[in-house]
């Protein structure tokens, strides 16, 4: 075993839409966390693994965004995010480039003040602002918290992401490899398939509906002797009116969601996919412990 091998757990936090999933996908080099401009995209902790055979292994936990909860799903998501902060070796906090520290950021600073874990501040999207402005933004944030490191980068363009990896290793201890080199995620395939379908629905639908949708995979089987996988999935929404919008005129919207999802699932599974998607209404599922558990959000895993 390599004596200089380091390993540890790193969590990525930040308000919704700051680019957490984009960064994770760039670092790992494969799409795992789903991406959308709508809030509440990432609902479970997604575990992804970065391995460098000379330096070590970083296990990333992408948490749901920290925000003030409005319902049981919201509470679940916030609890997952906050519990993670104390259990990891390094916290990466991603913010957008700005001189203004809003209420959402203040709320996160309050949480960080309660932990002893080293925090690396990432100022993302620097490709969208003038370079000289970046120093001002760093200064603004340094005044409110004692960060271990501050890294300005662009997750989308891959600027400074290699520097970030080196800085993370600086704070990890020497230790064993947790996963094989070829492991990139511990997410079960069914869960990733459900997330891909949910992502395509988020992209296609109006602002109001996506919060209230979940996806369950009812069947996922490989045909004997053929590289074909049959998948039955259900999109669950909260209102009858939402169901109509998700299906669309003549079923067009549902067809679009299904074909976009199928294309990506085929790439991921490296197989032909026969995907059938239905829509069901379950009123207020986000406030039902039973239904939340049914859709994969389990309290005992928090």
C-alpha positions as CSV (number, residue, x, y, z in Angstrom):
1,X,0.0,0.0,0.0
2,X,1.1,3.6,-0.7
3,X,2.4,5.1,2.5
4,X,1.5,8.6,1.2
5,X,-2.1,7.7,0.4
6,X,-4.6,10.0,1.9
7,X,-8.4,9.5,2.2
8,X,-11.4,11.2,3.7
9,X,-14.9,12.5,3.3
10,X,-15.8,15.9,1.9
11,X,-19.2,17.5,1.8
12,X,-20.3,20.2,-0.6
13,X,-22.8,22.8,0.7
14,X,-24.4,25.9,-0.6
15,X,-27.7,27.5,-1.4
16,X,-29.7,26.0,-4.2
17,X,-28.4,26.7,-7.8
18,X,-24.9,27.8,-6.8
19,X,-23.3,25.0,-8.9
20,X,-22.7,22.2,-6.4
21,X,-23.8,19.4,-8.8
22,X,-21.9,21.0,-11.7
23,X,-18.7,21.0,-9.6
24,X,-19.2,17.4,-8.5
25,X,-19.8,16.2,-12.0
26,X,-16.8,18.1,-13.3
27,X,-14.4,16.7,-10.6
28,X,-15.6,13.1,-11.1
29,X,-15.8,13.5,-14.9
30,X,-19.1,11.8,-15.2
31,X,-22.7,12.9,-14.7
32,X,-24.0,11.7,-11.3
33,X,-25.7,14.6,-9.5
34,X,-28.7,15.9,-11.4
35,X,-28.6,19.5,-12.5
36,X,-31.4,22.0,-12.8
37,X,-31.9,25.7,-12.1
38,X,-34.9,24.8,-9.9
39,X,-34.6,24.5,-6.1
40,X,-34.7,21.2,-4.3
41,X,-32.9,19.3,-7.1
42,X,-30.6,17.3,-4.9
43,X,-32.7,15.5,-2.3
44,X,-30.4,12.7,-0.9
45,X,-26.8,12.7,0.0
46,X,-25.1,11.6,-3.2
47,X,-21.8,9.8,-2.6
48,X,-19.2,10.1,-5.4
49,X,-15.6,9.0,-5.3
50,X,-12.5,10.7,-6.7
51,X,-9.4,8.4,-6.8
52,X,-5.9,9.4,-7.6
53,X,-3.6,6.4,-7.2
54,X,-0.7,8.5,-6.2
55,X,-2.4,11.0,-3.9
56,X,-5.4,9.3,-2.4
57,X,-9.2,9.1,-2.4
58,X,-11.8,11.7,-1.7
59,X,-15.4,10.6,-1.1
60,X,-17.7,13.5,-1.8
61,X,-21.1,13.9,-0.2
62,X,-23.4,16.3,-2.1
63,X,-26.0,17.4,0.3
64,X,-29.3,19.0,-0.3
65,X,-29.1,22.8,-0.1
66,X,-29.4,24.3,3.4
67,X,-32.5,26.5,3.6
68,X,-35.3,27.2,6.0
69,X,-37.7,24.3,5.8
70,X,-41.4,24.6,4.9
71,X,-42.6,21.0,5.1
72,X,-41.4,17.5,6.1
73,X,-39.4,17.0,2.9
74,X,-37.7,20.4,3.5
75,X,-37.0,19.4,7.2
76,X,-35.6,16.1,6.0
77,X,-33.3,17.8,3.5
78,X,-32.0,20.4,6.0
79,X,-31.3,17.7,8.6
80,X,-29.3,15.6,6.2
81,X,-27.2,18.7,5.2
82,X,-26.5,19.8,8.8
83,X,-25.7,16.4,10.2
84,X,-23.1,15.8,7.4
85,X,-21.1,18.9,8.4
86,X,-19.8,17.4,11.6
87,X,-19.1,13.9,10.1
88,X,-16.7,14.9,7.3
89,X,-13.0,15.9,7.1
90,X,-13.5,19.0,5.0
91,X,-16.6,21.2,4.1
92,X,-16.7,22.9,0.7
93,X,-19.0,25.9,0.8
94,X,-19.9,27.2,-2.7
95,X,-21.1,30.7,-3.2
96,X,-21.8,32.9,-6.2
97,X,-19.5,35.9,-6.9
98,X,-20.9,38.8,-4.9
99,X,-20.2,41.6,-2.4
100,X,-23.5,41.0,-0.8
101,X,-24.0,38.3,1.8
102,X,-27.7,37.5,1.8
103,X,-30.0,35.9,4.4
104,X,-29.4,32.4,2.9
105,X,-25.6,32.8,3.3
106,X,-26.0,34.3,6.8
107,X,-28.0,31.2,7.7
108,X,-25.2,28.9,6.5
109,X,-22.5,31.0,8.4
110,X,-24.6,30.4,11.6
111,X,-24.4,26.6,11.0
112,X,-20.6,26.7,10.2
113,X,-20.0,28.6,13.5
114,X,-21.1,25.4,15.3
115,X,-18.6,23.1,13.7
116,X,-14.8,22.5,14.0
117,X,-14.4,21.0,10.5
118,X,-12.1,23.0,8.1
119,X,-14.1,25.0,5.6
120,X,-12.9,25.8,2.1
121,X,-14.8,28.6,0.5
122,X,-15.4,28.2,-3.2
123,X,-16.4,31.3,-5.1
124,X,-17.9,29.8,-8.3
125,X,-18.9,31.2,-11.7
126,X,-15.8,33.5,-11.8
127,X,-16.1,33.3,-15.6
128,X,-19.1,35.6,-15.4
129,X,-17.4,38.5,-13.6
130,X,-14.3,40.8,-14.0
131,X,-11.1,39.4,-12.6
132,X,-10.4,42.4,-10.3
133,X,-13.8,42.0,-8.7
134,X,-13.0,38.5,-7.5
135,X,-10.5,40.0,-4.9
136,X,-13.3,42.1,-3.5
137,X,-15.6,39.1,-3.1
138,X,-12.9,37.1,-1.3
139,X,-12.4,40.0,1.1
140,X,-16.1,40.3,1.7
141,X,-16.3,36.6,2.8
142,X,-13.0,36.6,4.7
143,X,-14.5,39.2,7.1
144,X,-17.4,37.0,8.1
145,X,-15.7,33.6,8.7
146,X,-12.2,32.1,9.2
147,X,-11.9,29.9,6.2
148,X,-9.2,27.3,5.9
149,X,-8.8,28.3,2.2
150,X,-10.6,30.4,-0.4
151,X,-10.7,29.2,-4.0
152,X,-12.2,31.2,-6.9
153,X,-13.2,28.9,-9.7
154,X,-15.6,28.1,-12.6
155,X,-17.1,24.6,-12.2
156,X,-18.7,24.9,-15.7
157,X,-15.4,25.8,-17.4
158,X,-13.2,23.7,-15.1
159,X,-11.0,26.7,-14.1
160,X,-9.0,26.2,-10.9
161,X,-10.7,22.8,-10.2
162,X,-7.3,21.0,-10.1
163,X,-6.1,23.5,-7.4
164,X,-9.2,22.6,-5.4
165,X,-8.4,18.9,-5.4
166,X,-4.8,19.6,-4.1
167,X,-6.1,21.8,-1.3
168,X,-8.6,19.1,-0.2
169,X,-5.8,16.5,0.0
170,X,-3.9,19.0,2.2
171,X,-6.6,18.6,4.9
172,X,-7.1,14.8,4.7
173,X,-5.3,12.2,6.9
174,X,-3.1,9.4,5.6
175,X,-5.4,6.3,5.4
176,X,-6.9,3.5,3.5
177,X,-8.7,3.4,0.2
178,X,-12.5,3.0,0.9
179,X,-13.6,2.1,-2.7
180,X,-12.0,0.4,-5.7
181,X,-10.4,2.7,-8.3
182,X,-13.3,2.2,-10.7
183,X,-16.1,3.1,-8.2
184,X,-17.5,6.5,-8.9
185,X,-20.7,6.4,-6.9
186,X,-22.5,4.3,-4.3
187,X,-25.9,5.2,-5.6
188,X,-27.9,2.2,-6.7
189,X,-28.7,2.2,-10.4
190,X,-32.4,2.4,-9.8
191,X,-32.0,5.5,-7.8
192,X,-29.9,7.2,-10.5
193,X,-32.5,6.2,-13.1
194,X,-35.2,7.8,-11.0
195,X,-33.1,11.0,-10.6
196,X,-32.5,11.2,-14.4
197,X,-36.2,11.0,-15.1
198,X,-36.9,13.6,-12.4
199,X,-34.2,15.9,-13.9
200,X,-35.8,15.7,-17.3
201,X,-39.2,16.5,-15.8
202,X,-37.7,19.5,-14.0
203,X,-36.2,20.8,-17.2
204,X,-39.5,20.4,-19.1
205,X,-42.1,21.7,-16.6
206,X,-43.2,25.0,-15.1
207,X,-41.7,26.5,-11.9
208,X,-44.6,25.5,-9.7
209,X,-44.8,21.8,-10.3
210,X,-41.3,20.3,-9.9
211,X,-41.1,20.8,-6.1
212,X,-44.0,18.5,-5.8
213,X,-42.8,15.6,-7.9
214,X,-41.1,12.4,-7.1
215,X,-40.2,9.4,-9.3
216,X,-40.5,5.8,-8.3
217,X,-39.0,2.9,-10.4
218,X,-41.7,0.2,-10.3
219,X,-39.7,-2.3,-12.5
220,X,-36.2,-2.6,-13.9
221,X,-35.4,-5.9,-15.6
222,X,-32.9,-7.1,-18.2
223,X,-34.3,-9.2,-21.0
224,X,-32.8,-12.7,-21.1
225,X,-30.0,-13.0,-23.6
226,X,-30.5,-9.4,-24.8
227,X,-28.8,-6.1,-24.0
228,X,-32.3,-4.5,-23.4
229,X,-33.6,-3.2,-20.1
230,X,-37.3,-2.7,-19.4
231,X,-38.0,0.1,-17.0
232,X,-41.4,1.1,-15.6
233,X,-41.4,4.4,-13.8
234,X,-44.1,6.6,-12.1
235,X,-43.9,10.3,-11.8
236,X,-45.8,11.2,-8.6
237,X,-47.3,14.7,-8.3
238,X,-49.5,16.5,-5.7
239,X,-52.5,17.8,-7.7
240,X,-54.8,16.6,-10.5
241,X,-54.1,19.8,-12.4
242,X,-50.3,19.0,-12.2
243,X,-51.0,15.6,-13.7
244,X,-52.6,17.1,-16.7
245,X,-49.6,19.4,-17.3
246,X,-47.1,16.6,-16.9
247,X,-48.9,14.5,-19.4
248,X,-49.4,17.4,-21.8
249,X,-51.6,17.8,-24.8
250,X,-52.0,14.5,-26.5
251,X,-49.4,13.1,-24.1
252,X,-46.7,15.3,-25.7
253,X,-45.0,16.5,-22.4
254,X,-44.7,13.0,-21.0
255,X,-43.3,11.7,-24.3
256,X,-40.7,14.4,-24.3
257,X,-39.7,13.7,-20.6
258,X,-39.6,10.0,-21.4
259,X,-37.5,10.2,-24.6
260,X,-35.0,12.7,-23.0
261,X,-34.6,10.4,-20.0
262,X,-34.3,7.3,-22.1
263,X,-31.4,8.7,-24.1
264,X,-29.4,9.5,-21.0
265,X,-30.3,6.2,-19.2
266,X,-29.1,4.3,-22.3
267,X,-25.8,6.1,-22.2
268,X,-25.4,5.4,-18.5
269,X,-26.3,1.7,-18.6
270,X,-24.7,1.1,-22.0
271,X,-27.8,-0.8,-23.1
272,X,-31.0,-0.3,-25.1
273,X,-33.8,0.9,-22.8
274,X,-37.5,0.4,-23.1
275,X,-38.9,3.1,-20.7
276,X,-42.6,3.4,-19.8
277,X,-43.5,6.4,-17.6
278,X,-46.9,6.9,-15.9
279,X,-48.2,9.8,-13.8
280,X,-50.0,9.4,-10.5
281,X,-51.4,11.9,-8.0
282,X,-50.6,11.5,-4.3
283,X,-51.8,14.6,-2.5
284,X,-49.4,16.1,0.0
285,X,-46.8,13.3,-0.3
286,X,-44.1,15.7,0.9
287,X,-45.8,15.9,4.4
288,X,-46.3,12.1,4.7
289,X,-43.6,10.1,6.4
290,X,-44.9,6.9,4.7
291,X,-44.8,8.3,1.2
292,X,-41.5,10.0,1.7
293,X,-40.0,6.7,2.8
294,X,-41.7,5.1,-0.2
295,X,-39.8,7.5,-2.6
296,X,-36.4,6.8,-1.0
297,X,-36.2,9.6,1.6
298,X,-35.5,7.6,4.8
299,X,-35.3,9.3,8.1
300,X,-33.1,6.5,9.6
301,X,-30.4,7.4,7.1
302,X,-30.2,11.0,8.3
